[in-house]
Amino acid sequence: MSVKDAVAKRFMDICYERNIKINELANLSGVTPSTAYSMMDKRRQDVSIITIKKFCDGLDITLGEFFSSPEFDNLEQEIK
């Protein structure tokens, strides 16, 4: 799993747990819905740490809480 896929999965899981939709996440975070949907798009390869921080702020969690998840513990090497 790539870092970008892990980030998208983590946000999807949190949204599912809290019963909120991606559009609501965008509104809570002060970003456009297109930004939120773009980040979840499997074709997009990169995500901005600033966008991740905004989503975390909207969900009222820290970056540490966000990244403290099994998805990030076993990521493949980015340098090949």
VENPEQUI-V888580 format. One record per run of one state. SS is the DSSP state (H for helix, E for strand, L for the rest). FROM is the first residue (numbers start at 1). TO is the last residue. Records with the same first field share a line. If there is no record, write none. Layout:
SS = FROM-TO  FROM-TO
This chain:
L = 1-2  19-21  30-32  41-48  60-62  68-69  73-80
H = 3-18  22-29  33-40  49-59  63-67  70-72
